[in-house]
């Protein structure tokens, strides 16, 4: 992947995303390895991680549920969806269920405003949500995750 970028450092964000998808989060070992391979310091890697909200140094659930509460979603019930998820999963913002299956995050606009309220689970979008539709989304992931 690195040869496709003008400098090694340019590959930092895509490399972090790839590693996070593989490992689940950006552990100290992953950060050291990436810093070494891209000829940057660990501090530079950590600075980039702290800038991007989609990057995390803490383990998350198998399914990361990101509920948008930005303006379009807010006026169409996004906060209700978030609270519904929190109640159903028994966790709050940035929390992870005890079984490691779900994490929950309140996020800014995810670019699905026309279909608000919207949520993203890993790389999948779920739109025009209602509490009932969100129940089905979570139940389907739960079934998939425990099979
Ligand atoms: S405001 Fe929620 S997707 Fe844009």
Backbone and ligand atoms as CSV (ligand in chain L), in Angstrom:
chain,resi,resn,atom,element,x,y,z
A,1,UNK,N,N,0.827,-1.200,0.000
A,1,UNK,CA,C,0.000,0.000,0.000
A,1,UNK,C,C,0.870,1.263,0.000
A,2,UNK,N,N,1.936,1.275,0.779
A,2,UNK,CA,C,2.744,2.482,0.955
A,2,UNK,C,C,3.305,3.032,-0.358
A,3,UNK,N,N,3.762,2.190,-1.299
A,3,UNK,CA,C,4.329,2.747,-2.546
A,3,UNK,C,C,3.331,3.583,-3.353
A,4,UNK,N,N,2.036,3.456,-3.102
A,4,UNK,CA,C,1.037,4.226,-3.840
A,4,UNK,C,C,0.945,5.671,-3.357
A,5,UNK,N,N,1.619,6.011,-2.273
A,5,UNK,CA,C,1.537,7.354,-1.710
A,5,UNK,C,C,2.826,8.125,-1.988
A,6,UNK,N,N,2.703,9.467,-2.128
A,6,UNK,CA,C,3.891,10.268,-2.462
A,6,UNK,C,C,4.980,10.206,-1.393
A,7,UNK,N,N,4.579,10.118,-0.122
A,7,UNK,CA,C,5.555,9.955,0.961
A,7,UNK,C,C,5.013,8.869,1.890
A,8,UNK,N,N,5.904,8.273,2.667
A,8,UNK,CA,C,5.452,7.230,3.604
A,8,UNK,C,C,4.418,7.795,4.561
A,9,UNK,N,N,4.642,9.042,5.012
A,9,UNK,CA,C,3.735,9.646,6.001
A,9,UNK,C,C,2.308,9.781,5.443
A,10,UNK,N,N,2.184,9.959,4.119
A,10,UNK,CA,C,0.856,10.083,3.505
A,10,UNK,C,C,0.010,8.836,3.707
A,11,UNK,N,N,0.675,7.728,3.948
A,11,UNK,CA,C,-0.051,6.464,4.128
A,11,UNK,C,C,-0.505,6.271,5.573
A,12,UNK,N,N,-0.231,7.244,6.438
A,12,UNK,CA,C,-0.491,7.040,7.867
A,12,UNK,C,C,-1.970,6.781,8.176
A,13,UNK,N,N,-2.875,7.651,7.725
A,13,UNK,CA,C,-4.297,7.478,8.076
A,13,UNK,C,C,-4.854,6.185,7.479
A,14,UNK,N,N,-4.641,5.923,6.169
A,14,UNK,CA,C,-5.154,4.644,5.651
A,14,UNK,C,C,-4.559,3.435,6.355
A,15,UNK,N,N,-3.296,3.517,6.737
A,15,UNK,CA,C,-2.663,2.393,7.440
A,15,UNK,C,C,-3.296,2.203,8.819
A,16,UNK,N,N,-3.578,3.310,9.495
A,16,UNK,CA,C,-4.217,3.222,10.808
A,16,UNK,C,C,-5.609,2.612,10.689
A,17,UNK,N,N,-6.363,3.032,9.673
A,17,UNK,CA,C,-7.712,2.477,9.481
A,17,UNK,C,C,-7.642,0.980,9.188
A,18,UNK,N,N,-6.710,0.602,8.334
A,18,UNK,CA,C,-6.551,-0.811,7.994
A,18,UNK,C,C,-6.204,-1.628,9.241
A,19,UNK,N,N,-5.248,-1.128,10.007
A,19,UNK,CA,C,-4.810,-1.847,11.215
A,19,UNK,C,C,-5.952,-1.934,12.223
A,20,UNK,N,N,-6.691,-0.851,12.359
A,20,UNK,CA,C,-7.809,-0.857,13.303
A,20,UNK,C,C,-8.870,-1.885,12.898
A,21,UNK,N,N,-9.144,-1.968,11.598
A,21,UNK,CA,C,-10.111,-2.960,11.124
A,21,UNK,C,C,-9.625,-4.376,11.407
A,22,UNK,N,N,-8.322,-4.589,11.285
A,22,UNK,CA,C,-7.768,-5.923,11.490
A,22,UNK,C,C,-7.718,-6.309,12.968
A,23,UNK,N,N,-7.253,-5.367,13.806
A,23,UNK,CA,C,-6.987,-5.679,15.217
A,23,UNK,C,C,-8.168,-5.311,16.120
A,24,UNK,N,N,-8.960,-4.337,15.684
A,24,UNK,CA,C,-10.102,-3.892,16.487
A,24,UNK,C,C,-9.870,-2.545,17.134
A,25,UNK,N,N,-8.612,-2.207,17.388
A,25,UNK,CA,C,-8.247,-0.897,17.935
A,25,UNK,C,C,-6.751,-0.710,17.746
A,26,UNK,N,N,-6.293,0.513,18.065
A,26,UNK,CA,C,-4.883,0.820,17.833
A,26,UNK,C,C,-4.116,0.670,19.146
A,27,UNK,N,N,-3.606,-0.520,19.357
A,27,UNK,CA,C,-2.880,-0.825,20.590
A,27,UNK,C,C,-1.496,-0.183,20.545
A,28,UNK,N,N,-0.813,-0.185,21.680
A,28,UNK,CA,C,0.558,0.350,21.735
A,28,UNK,C,C,1.455,-0.369,20.732
A,29,UNK,N,N,1.276,-1.682,20.636
A,29,UNK,CA,C,2.114,-2.466,19.715
A,29,UNK,C,C,1.850,-2.068,18.260
A,30,UNK,N,N,0.585,-1.862,17.930
A,30,UNK,CA,C,0.231,-1.463,16.558
A,30,UNK,C,C,0.828,-0.082,16.259
A,31,UNK,N,N,0.719,0.821,17.207
A,31,UNK,CA,C,1.252,2.180,17.014
A,31,UNK,C,C,2.763,2.125,16.803
A,32,UNK,N,N,3.461,1.328,17.600
A,32,UNK,CA,C,4.922,1.197,17.449
A,32,UNK,C,C,5.272,0.642,16.071
A,33,UNK,N,N,4.537,-0.380,15.651
A,33,UNK,CA,C,4.822,-1.017,14.363
A,33,UNK,C,C,4.602,-0.040,13.200
A,34,UNK,N,N,3.498,0.694,13.251
A,34,UNK,CA,C,3.196,1.638,12.171
A,34,UNK,C,C,4.217,2.769,12.152
A,35,UNK,N,N,4.572,3.281,13.319
A,35,UNK,CA,C,5.580,4.347,13.383
A,35,UNK,C,C,6.889,3.875,12.756
A,36,UNK,N,N,7.263,2.658,13.091
A,36,UNK,CA,C,8.511,2.117,12.566
A,36,UNK,C,C,8.448,1.930,11.048
A,37,UNK,N,N,7.348,1.390,10.563
A,37,UNK,CA,C,7.236,1.132,9.114
A,37,UNK,C,C,7.130,2.407,8.289
A,38,UNK,N,N,6.543,3.456,8.857
A,38,UNK,CA,C,6.342,4.689,8.080
A,38,UNK,C,C,7.376,5.763,8.411
A,39,UNK,N,N,8.382,5.401,9.201
A,39,UNK,CA,C,9.450,6.345,9.568
A,39,UNK,C,C,8.916,7.627,10.194
A,40,UNK,N,N,7.985,7.498,11.097
A,40,UNK,CA,C,7.498,8.644,11.872
A,40,UNK,C,C,7.617,8.270,13.355
A,41,UNK,N,N,7.485,9.253,14.216
A,41,UNK,CA,C,7.594,8.943,15.646
A,41,UNK,C,C,6.247,8.433,16.156
A,42,UNK,N,N,6.301,7.731,17.284
A,42,UNK,CA,C,5.045,7.279,17.901
A,42,UNK,C,C,4.184,8.477,18.288
A,43,UNK,N,N,4.830,9.562,18.686
A,43,UNK,CA,C,4.077,10.761,19.061
A,43,UNK,C,C,3.293,11.307,17.862
A,44,UNK,N,N,3.915,11.295,16.681
A,44,UNK,CA,C,3.201,11.750,15.478
A,44,UNK,C,C,1.993,10.857,15.200
A,45,UNK,N,N,2.180,9.562,15.375
A,45,UNK,CA,C,1.069,8.629,15.149
A,45,UNK,C,C,-0.051,8.922,16.144
A,46,UNK,N,N,0.313,9.093,17.408
A,46,UNK,CA,C,-0.709,9.360,18.442
A,46,UNK,C,C,-1.416,10.697,18.201
A,47,UNK,N,N,-0.681,11.681,17.717
A,47,UNK,CA,C,-1.314,12.976,17.417
A,47,UNK,C,C,-2.383,12.828,16.326
A,48,UNK,N,N,-2.071,12.046,15.316
A,48,UNK,CA,C,-3.040,11.815,14.228
A,48,UNK,C,C,-4.253,11.047,14.770
A,49,UNK,N,N,-4.000,10.041,15.584
A,49,UNK,CA,C,-5.107,9.253,16.153
A,49,UNK,C,C,-6.021,10.161,16.969
A,50,UNK,N,N,-5.441,11.066,17.740
A,50,UNK,CA,C,-6.268,11.917,18.611
A,50,UNK,C,C,-7.085,12.923,17.791
A,51,UNK,N,N,-6.664,13.197,16.560
A,51,UNK,CA,C,-7.393,14.157,15.718
A,51,UNK,C,C,-8.651,13.539,15.103
A,52,UNK,N,N,-8.569,12.279,14.725
A,52,UNK,CA,C,-9.680,11.637,14.010
A,52,UNK,C,C,-10.542,10.815,14.969
A,53,UNK,N,N,-11.830,11.181,15.060
A,53,UNK,CA,C,-12.706,10.500,16.017
A,53,UNK,C,C,-12.958,9.039,15.635
A,54,UNK,N,N,-12.727,8.679,14.356
A,54,UNK,CA,C,-12.993,7.283,13.982
A,54,UNK,C,C,-11.834,6.357,14.371
A,55,UNK,N,N,-10.740,6.945,14.852
A,55,UNK,CA,C,-9.612,6.119,15.274
A,55,UNK,C,C,-9.621,5.997,16.795
A,56,UNK,N,N,-9.334,4.813,17.293
A,56,UNK,CA,C,-9.400,4.613,18.741
A,56,UNK,C,C,-8.242,3.767,19.265
A,57,UNK,N,N,-7.777,4.124,20.448
A,57,UNK,CA,C,-6.720,3.347,21.107
A,57,UNK,C,C,-7.319,2.417,22.164
A,58,UNK,N,N,-8.644,2.414,22.244
A,58,UNK,CA,C,-9.308,1.545,23.233
A,58,UNK,C,C,-10.126,0.474,22.505
A,59,UNK,N,N,-10.136,-0.745,23.042
A,59,UNK,CA,C,-10.929,-1.794,22.396
A,59,UNK,C,C,-12.404,-1.392,22.323
A,60,UNK,N,N,-13.039,-1.717,21.214
A,60,UNK,CA,C,-14.471,-1.457,21.064
A,60,UNK,C,C,-15.180,-2.771,20.777
A,61,UNK,N,N,-16.502,-2.695,20.771
A,61,UNK,CA,C,-17.279,-3.870,20.460
A,61,UNK,C,C,-17.099,-4.303,19.011
A,62,UNK,N,N,-17.501,-5.528,18.715
A,62,UNK,CA,C,-17.435,-6.046,17.351
A,62,UNK,C,C,-18.232,-5.144,16.410
A,63,UNK,N,N,-19.358,-4.626,16.902
A,63,UNK,CA,C,-20.189,-3.717,16.111
A,63,UNK,C,C,-20.190,-2.346,16.779
A,64,UNK,N,N,-19.648,-1.368,16.071
A,64,UNK,CA,C,-19.572,-0.014,16.606
A,64,UNK,C,C,-20.758,0.790,16.075
A,65,UNK,N,N,-21.711,1.052,16.951
A,65,UNK,CA,C,-22.952,1.728,16.562
A,65,UNK,C,C,-22.756,3.237,16.731
A,66,UNK,N,N,-22.756,3.951,15.617
A,66,UNK,CA,C,-22.561,5.397,15.649
A,66,UNK,C,C,-23.873,6.065,15.253
A,67,UNK,N,N,-24.464,6.759,16.205
A,67,UNK,CA,C,-25.751,7.406,15.963
A,67,UNK,C,C,-25.523,8.902,15.781
A,68,UNK,N,N,-25.986,9.420,14.654
A,68,UNK,CA,C,-25.824,10.845,14.370
A,68,UNK,C,C,-26.905,11.656,15.093
A,69,UNK,N,N,-26.459,12.717,15.775
A,69,UNK,CA,C,-27.414,13.629,16.417
A,69,UNK,C,C,-27.193,15.055,15.923
A,70,UNK,N,N,-26.548,15.182,14.765
A,70,UNK,CA,C,-26.335,16.501,14.184
A,70,UNK,C,C,-27.669,17.035,13.654
A,71,UNK,N,N,-27.689,18.248,13.116
A,71,UNK,CA,C,-28.935,18.989,12.936
A,71,UNK,C,C,-30.046,18.235,12.202
A,72,UNK,N,N,-29.762,17.672,11.026
A,72,UNK,CA,C,-30.831,16.996,10.272
A,72,UNK,C,C,-31.381,15.810,11.049
A,73,UNK,N,N,-30.482,15.055,11.647
A,73,UNK,CA,C,-30.914,13.890,12.414
A,73,UNK,C,C,-31.595,14.328,13.707
A,74,UNK,N,N,-31.077,15.387,14.314
A,74,UNK,CA,C,-31.661,15.857,15.574
A,74,UNK,C,C,-33.135,16.234,15.383
A,75,UNK,N,N,-33.443,16.981,14.305
A,75,UNK,CA,C,-34.833,17.417,14.107
A,75,UNK,C,C,-35.745,16.257,13.697
A,76,UNK,N,N,-35.146,15.140,13.296
A,76,UNK,CA,C,-35.959,13.979,12.898
A,76,UNK,C,C,-35.831,12.814,13.885
A,77,UNK,N,N,-35.416,13.120,15.113
A,77,UNK,CA,C,-35.455,12.101,16.157
A,77,UNK,C,C,-34.149,11.374,16.440
A,78,UNK,N,N,-33.038,11.913,15.980
A,78,UNK,CA,C,-31.736,11.260,16.195
A,78,UNK,C,C,-31.405,11.053,17.667
A,79,UNK,N,N,-31.761,12.035,18.491
A,79,UNK,CA,C,-31.457,11.887,19.925
A,79,UNK,C,C,-32.300,10.775,20.547
A,80,UNK,N,N,-33.539,10.620,20.072
A,80,UNK,CA,C,-34.370,9.511,20.557
A,80,UNK,C,C,-33.740,8.165,20.178
A,81,UNK,N,N,-33.211,8.106,18.963
A,81,UNK,CA,C,-32.556,6.867,18.517
A,81,UNK,C,C,-31.357,6.565,19.408
A,82,UNK,N,N,-30.564,7.592,19.692
A,82,UNK,CA,C,-29.391,7.402,20.552
A,82,UNK,C,C,-29.811,6.901,21.932
A,83,UNK,N,N,-30.808,7.562,22.533
A,83,UNK,CA,C,-31.248,7.152,23.868
A,83,UNK,C,C,-31.852,5.750,23.847
A,84,UNK,N,N,-32.542,5.445,22.764
A,84,UNK,CA,C,-33.127,4.104,22.620
A,84,UNK,C,C,-32.010,3.048,22.593
A,85,UNK,N,N,-30.959,3.319,21.815
A,85,UNK,CA,C,-29.829,2.377,21.740
A,85,UNK,C,C,-29.161,2.245,23.101
A,86,UNK,N,N,-28.974,3.373,23.787
A,86,UNK,CA,C,-28.311,3.354,25.098
A,86,UNK,C,C,-29.098,2.484,26.069
A,87,UNK,N,N,-30.420,2.642,26.037
A,87,UNK,CA,C,-31.270,1.869,26.948
A,87,UNK,C,C,-31.243,0.383,26.583
A,88,UNK,N,N,-31.385,0.104,25.296
A,88,UNK,CA,C,-31.429,-1.295,24.847
A,88,UNK,C,C,-30.106,-2.015,25.120
A,89,UNK,N,N,-28.999,-1.308,24.875
A,89,UNK,CA,C,-27.688,-1.943,25.036
A,89,UNK,C,C,-27.162,-1.828,26.469
A,90,UNK,N,N,-27.728,-0.915,27.236
A,90,UNK,CA,C,-27.277,-0.725,28.620
A,90,UNK,C,C,-25.927,-0.053,28.726
A,91,UNK,N,N,-25.609,0.767,27.732
A,91,UNK,CA,C,-24.322,1.487,27.743
A,91,UNK,C,C,-24.548,2.920,27.280
A,92,UNK,N,N,-23.615,3.791,27.595
A,92,UNK,CA,C,-23.691,5.177,27.154
A,92,UNK,C,C,-22.693,5.459,26.043
A,93,UNK,N,N,-22.552,6.747,25.745
A,93,UNK,CA,C,-21.610,7.208,24.716
A,93,UNK,C,C,-20.209,6.656,25.003
A,94,UNK,N,N,-19.614,6.027,24.004
A,94,UNK,CA,C,-18.269,5.425,24.080
A,94,UNK,C,C,-18.235,4.184,24.969
A,95,UNK,N,N,-19.410,3.671,25.317
A,95,UNK,CA,C,-19.451,2.460,26.132
A,95,UNK,C,C,-19.418,1.209,25.271
A,96,UNK,N,N,-19.082,0.089,25.892
A,96,UNK,CA,C,-19.060,-1.211,25.212
A,96,UNK,C,C,-19.808,-2.224,26.078
A,97,UNK,N,N,-20.623,-3.049,25.449
A,97,UNK,CA,C,-21.379,-4.056,26.207
A,97,UNK,C,C,-20.416,-5.084,26.811
A,98,UNK,N,N,-20.843,-5.684,27.909
A,98,UNK,CA,C,-19.980,-6.626,28.639
A,98,UNK,C,C,-19.556,-7.810,27.768
A,99,UNK,N,N,-20.422,-8.194,26.815
A,99,UNK,CA,C,-20.071,-9.334,25.954
A,99,UNK,C,C,-19.169,-8.938,24.788
A,100,UNK,N,N,-18.823,-7.632,24.707
A,100,UNK,CA,C,-17.911,-7.165,23.660
A,100,UNK,C,C,-18.552,-7.095,22.287
A,101,UNK,N,N,-19.864,-7.222,22.217
A,101,UNK,CA,C,-20.524,-7.248,20.910
A,101,UNK,C,C,-20.782,-5.847,20.359
A,102,UNK,N,N,-21.205,-4.923,21.223
A,102,UNK,CA,C,-21.567,-3.588,20.747
A,102,UNK,C,C,-20.814,-2.479,21.482
A,103,UNK,N,N,-20.488,-1.440,20.727
A,103,UNK,CA,C,-20.078,-0.165,21.310
A,103,UNK,C,C,-21.058,0.871,20.787
A,104,UNK,N,N,-21.202,1.946,21.514
A,104,UNK,CA,C,-22.139,3.000,21.119
A,104,UNK,C,C,-21.431,4.341,21.134
A,105,UNK,N,N,-21.709,5.134,20.098
A,105,UNK,CA,C,-21.122,6.466,20.019
A,105,UNK,C,C,-22.139,7.450,19.465
A,106,UNK,N,N,-22.187,8.625,20.043
A,106,UNK,CA,C,-22.936,9.737,19.449
A,106,UNK,C,C,-21.958,10.453,18.526
A,107,UNK,N,N,-22.350,10.640,17.269
A,107,UNK,CA,C,-21.405,11.238,16.315
A,107,UNK,C,C,-22.032,12.430,15.589
A,108,UNK,N,N,-21.152,13.207,14.979
A,108,UNK,CA,C,-21.581,14.318,14.134
A,108,UNK,C,C,-22.016,13.749,12.784
A,109,UNK,N,N,-22.424,14.621,11.884
A,109,UNK,CA,C,-22.969,14.231,10.579
A,109,UNK,C,C,-22.151,13.130,9.895
A,110,UNK,N,N,-22.849,12.099,9.447
A,110,UNK,CA,C,-22.195,10.999,8.743
A,110,UNK,C,C,-22.530,11.047,7.244
A,111,UNK,N,N,-23.087,12.169,6.801
A,111,UNK,CA,C,-23.329,12.362,5.374
A,111,UNK,C,C,-24.582,11.684,4.853
A,112,UNK,N,N,-25.503,11.358,5.726
A,112,UNK,CA,C,-26.748,10.716,5.294
A,112,UNK,C,C,-27.945,11.594,5.668
A,113,UNK,N,N,-27.755,12.905,5.617
A,113,UNK,CA,C,-28.776,13.860,6.095
A,113,UNK,C,C,-30.117,13.690,5.384
A,114,UNK,N,N,-30.090,13.356,4.104
A,114,UNK,CA,C,-31.341,13.218,3.354
A,114,UNK,C,C,-32.186,12.056,3.835
A,115,UNK,N,N,-31.570,11.173,4.579
A,115,UNK,CA,C,-32.286,9.987,5.072
A,115,UNK,C,C,-32.290,9.950,6.604
A,116,UNK,N,N,-32.259,11.151,7.190
A,116,UNK,CA,C,-32.210,11.261,8.649
A,116,UNK,C,C,-33.487,10.721,9.289
A,117,UNK,N,N,-33.377,10.193,10.514
A,117,UNK,CA,C,-32.151,10.031,11.292
A,117,UNK,C,C,-31.377,8.781,10.854
A,118,UNK,N,N,-30.062,8.894,10.962
A,118,UNK,CA,C,-29.213,7.835,10.435
A,118,UNK,C,C,-28.186,7.378,11.469
A,119,UNK,N,N,-27.750,6.155,11.265
A,119,UNK,CA,C,-26.694,5.594,12.107
A,119,UNK,C,C,-25.781,4.756,11.216
A,120,UNK,N,N,-24.580,4.556,11.690
A,120,UNK,CA,C,-23.621,3.736,10.960
A,120,UNK,C,C,-23.130,2.654,11.908
A,121,UNK,N,N,-23.147,1.411,11.442
A,121,UNK,CA,C,-22.608,0.305,12.234
A,121,UNK,C,C,-21.434,-0.255,11.444
A,122,UNK,N,N,-20.249,-0.107,11.983
A,122,UNK,CA,C,-19.006,-0.367,11.256
A,122,UNK,C,C,-19.074,0.418,9.938
A,123,UNK,N,N,-19.092,-0.236,8.777
A,123,UNK,CA,C,-19.146,0.532,7.530
A,123,UNK,C,C,-20.539,0.533,6.892
A,124,UNK,N,N,-21.548,0.062,7.600
A,124,UNK,CA,C,-22.898,-0.017,7.032
A,124,UNK,C,C,-23.793,1.107,7.549
A,125,UNK,N,N,-24.511,1.725,6.611
A,125,UNK,CA,C,-25.423,2.809,6.975
A,125,UNK,C,C,-26.836,2.259,7.199
A,126,UNK,N,N,-27.545,2.867,8.160
A,126,UNK,CA,C,-28.943,2.535,8.433
A,126,UNK,C,C,-29.679,3.864,8.512
A,127,UNK,N,N,-30.725,3.997,7.698
A,127,UNK,CA,C,-31.336,5.322,7.515
A,127,UNK,C,C,-32.832,5.318,7.788
A,128,UNK,N,N,-33.383,6.547,7.859
A,128,UNK,CA,C,-34.817,6.732,8.161
A,128,UNK,C,C,-35.212,5.901,9.381
A,129,UNK,N,N,-34.407,5.996,10.406
A,129,UNK,CA,C,-34.586,5.115,11.565
A,129,UNK,C,C,-35.748,5.545,12.454
A,130,UNK,N,N,-36.346,4.551,13.054
A,130,UNK,CA,C,-37.318,4.723,14.136
A,130,UNK,C,C,-36.789,3.808,15.248
A,131,UNK,N,N,-37.276,3.948,16.472
A,131,UNK,CA,C,-36.833,3.024,17.514
A,131,UNK,C,C,-37.087,1.565,17.111
A,132,UNK,N,N,-38.208,1.304,16.450
A,132,UNK,CA,C,-38.517,-0.075,16.036
A,132,UNK,C,C,-37.513,-0.573,14.990
A,133,UNK,N,N,-37.198,0.295,14.008
A,133,UNK,CA,C,-36.221,-0.109,12.988
A,133,UNK,C,C,-34.852,-0.333,13.630
A,134,UNK,N,N,-34.514,0.508,14.600
A,134,UNK,CA,C,-33.212,0.376,15.270
A,134,UNK,C,C,-33.155,-0.924,16.051
A,135,UNK,N,N,-34.278,-1.312,16.664
A,135,UNK,CA,C,-34.325,-2.605,17.358
A,135,UNK,C,C,-33.977,-3.736,16.404
A,136,UNK,N,N,-34.561,-3.684,15.207
A,136,UNK,CA,C,-34.315,-4.740,14.224
A,136,UNK,C,C,-32.845,-4.743,13.802
A,137,UNK,N,N,-32.301,-3.547,13.588
A,137,UNK,CA,C,-30.885,-3.440,13.205
A,137,UNK,C,C,-30.015,-4.097,14.283
A,138,UNK,N,N,-30.234,-3.729,15.529
A,138,UNK,CA,C,-29.403,-4.266,16.623
A,138,UNK,C,C,-29.625,-5.766,16.804
A,139,UNK,N,N,-30.885,-6.188,16.685
A,139,UNK,CA,C,-31.180,-7.623,16.832
A,139,UNK,C,C,-30.494,-8.432,15.728
A,140,UNK,N,N,-30.509,-7.895,14.500
A,140,UNK,CA,C,-29.858,-8.607,13.395
A,140,UNK,C,C,-28.348,-8.733,13.629
A,141,UNK,N,N,-27.720,-7.638,14.108
A,141,UNK,CA,C,-26.271,-7.718,14.390
A,141,UNK,C,C,-26.017,-8.698,15.536
A,142,UNK,N,N,-26.872,-8.688,16.509
A,142,UNK,CA,C,-26.691,-9.589,17.649
A,142,UNK,C,C,-26.751,-11.041,17.170
A,143,UNK,N,N,-27.729,-11.338,16.315
A,143,UNK,CA,C,-27.855,-12.700,15.772
A,143,UNK,C,C,-26.586,-13.073,14.993
A,144,UNK,N,N,-26.159,-12.137,14.151
A,144,UNK,CA,C,-24.979,-12.379,13.317
A,144,UNK,C,C,-23.733,-12.572,14.198
A,145,UNK,N,N,-23.643,-11.768,15.240
A,145,UNK,CA,C,-22.455,-11.791,16.092
A,145,UNK,C,C,-22.353,-12.969,17.018
A,146,UNK,N,N,-23.487,-13.618,17.270
A,146,UNK,CA,C,-23.447,-14.746,18.213
A,146,UNK,C,C,-23.586,-16.092,17.492
A,147,UNK,N,N,-23.600,-16.080,16.155
A,147,UNK,CA,C,-23.709,-17.336,15.402
A,147,UNK,C,C,-22.353,-18.019,15.284
L,1,LIG,S1,S,-27.019,15.331,10.197
L,1,LIG,FE1,FE,-27.161,13.191,10.544
L,1,LIG,S2,S,-26.350,12.364,8.720
L,1,LIG,FE2,FE,-26.114,14.493,8.436
